[in-house]
């Protein structure tokens, strides 16, 4: 089993942990650990912390060190430096909104499994040629949503997707019913108002609803 195959196997196990991977923006470092503990308590173990705030890497480091049961990943990875910084911080997987040749080369050299973003069948085919069988459809709803993935299921049966972008608790079942969807990504589990208020019980409840989708 080569390195890409091994990393794809690891990624498949992570994506199978729950029907939803929360896509989290952490503005305040103090929120990271209690938020992650609430998600895990609600049955959501894999957590994508996006690199959209100055404290994101510290948040990943804190969750990796302090939250038992959490499998923390890094989102919005754009280049090799971010990939390596996230690996050093303790991230277990990485997610990118799209791909570039340099990022793919960095991912080949890294121990961190990458879930790369695609929006077209051509992009999916190019990644399949490089051994990627788990991809993120992004932005899922604007590019065609569940209907697009249903159309891809027959010609691209080797690929499983984690669609992200515009998905809600109400629309997630439409995606999860498809044979080529491993899970969905969603930001609704950690809304900004609940994070700001420290409403960890509310976030745990949202996690329980998401975990029950499958």
Residue pairs with C-beta under 8 A, 6 or more apart in sequence:
1 9
2 131
3 108
4 108
4 130
4 131
4 132
5 131
7 111
7 112
7 113
7 114
8 113
8 131
8 132
8 133
8 134
10 93
10 113
11 93
11 113
11 114
11 115
11 134
12 133
12 134
12 160
12 182
14 46
14 71
14 73
14 92
14 93
14 113
15 21
15 46
15 115
15 134
15 160
15 162
15 182
15 183
16 182
16 183
17 45
17 46
17 71
18 43
18 44
18 45
18 46
18 183
18 210
18 211
19 172
19 176
19 183
19 184
19 210
19 211
19 213
19 214
20 44
20 172
20 183
20 184
20 185
20 186
20 189
20 210
20 211
20 213
21 44
21 46
21 47
21 48
21 73
21 162
21 164
21 183
21 184
21 185
21 186
22 39
22 44
22 47
22 48
22 185
22 186
22 187
22 189
22 190
22 207
22 210
23 48
23 50
23 75
23 164
23 185
23 186
23 187
24 35
24 47
24 48
24 49
24 50
24 187
24 189
24 190
25 50
25 52
25 53
25 187
25 190
25 192
26 32
26 35
26 49
26 53
26 55
26 56
26 59
26 195
27 53
27 55
27 192
27 195
28 55
28 195
29 55
29 58
29 59
29 62
31 59
31 195
31 198
32 49
32 55
32 58
32 59
32 62
32 63
33 62
33 63
33 66
33 67
34 198
34 200
35 190
35 195
35 200
35 203
36 47
36 63
36 67
36 70
36 72
37 67
37 70
37 200
38 200
38 201
38 203
38 204
38 207
39 45
39 47
39 70
39 189
39 190
39 203
39 204
39 207
40 67
40 68
40 69
40 70
40 207
41 204
41 207
42 203
42 204
42 205
42 206
42 207
42 208
42 210
42 211
43 207
43 208
43 210
43 211
43 212
44 189
44 207
44 210
44 211
45 69
45 70
45 71
46 71
46 73
46 93
47 63
47 70
47 71
47 72
47 73
48 73
48 74
48 75
48 95
48 185
49 56
49 59
49 60
49 63
49 72
49 73
49 74
49 75
49 91
50 56
50 74
50 75
50 76
51 57
51 74
51 75
51 76
51 77
51 78
51 82
51 86
52 76
56 74
57 85
57 86
57 89
58 89
60 72
60 74
60 86
60 89
60 90
60 91
61 89
61 90
63 70
63 72
63 90
64 70
64 72
64 89
64 90
64 91
64 92
65 90
71 92
71 93
72 90
72 91
72 92
73 91
73 92
73 93
73 94
73 95
73 115
74 82
74 83
74 86
74 89
74 91
74 93
74 94
74 95
75 94
75 95
76 95
76 96
76 97
77 83
77 86
77 94
77 95
77 96
77 103
77 114
78 96
78 97
78 100
78 103
79 100
79 102
79 103
79 106
80 102
80 103
80 105
80 106
83 94
83 103
83 106
83 107
83 110
83 112
83 114
84 106
84 110
86 94
86 112
87 94
87 110
87 111
87 112
91 112
92 112
92 113
93 112
93 113
93 114
93 115
94 107
94 110
94 112
94 113
94 114
94 115
95 114
95 115
95 116
95 117
95 136
95 164
95 185
96 103
96 114
96 115
96 116
96 117
96 136
97 117
97 136
97 138
98 116
98 117
98 118
98 119
98 123
98 138
99 116
99 117
99 118
99 123
99 127
103 114
103 116
104 114
104 116
104 130
107 114
107 116
108 130
114 132
115 134
115 135
115 136
115 162
116 127
116 132
116 135
116 136
117 135
117 136
117 137
117 138
117 164
118 124
118 127
118 135
118 136
118 137
118 138
119 137
119 138
119 139
119 143
120 143
121 152
121 155
121 156
124 135
124 152
124 156
124 159
125 156
127 135
128 156
128 158
128 159
132 159
133 158
133 159
133 160
134 159
134 160
134 161
134 162
134 182
135 159
135 160
135 161
135 162
136 161
136 162
136 163
136 164
136 185
137 143
137 148
137 149
137 161
137 162
137 163
137 164
137 165
138 163
138 164
138 165
139 164
139 165
139 166
140 163
140 164
140 165
140 166
140 167
140 175
140 184
141 165
141 166
141 167
141 171
142 165
142 166
144 151
145 163
145 166
145 171
145 174
145 175
146 163
146 171
146 174
146 175
146 177
146 178
149 161
149 163
149 175
149 178
149 180
149 181
150 178
152 159
152 180
153 178
153 179
153 180
156 180
157 180
159 180
160 180
160 181
160 182
161 180
161 181
161 182
162 181
162 182
162 183
162 184
162 185
163 175
163 181
163 184
163 185
164 184
164 185
164 186
165 185
167 175
167 184
167 185
167 186
168 186
168 188
169 186
169 188
169 206
169 209
169 210
169 213
172 184
172 186
172 210
172 213
173 213
175 181
175 184
176 183
176 184
176 213
176 214
186 210
188 206
189 203
189 206
189 207
189 210
190 203
190 206
191 206
193 199
194 202
194 203
194 206
195 203
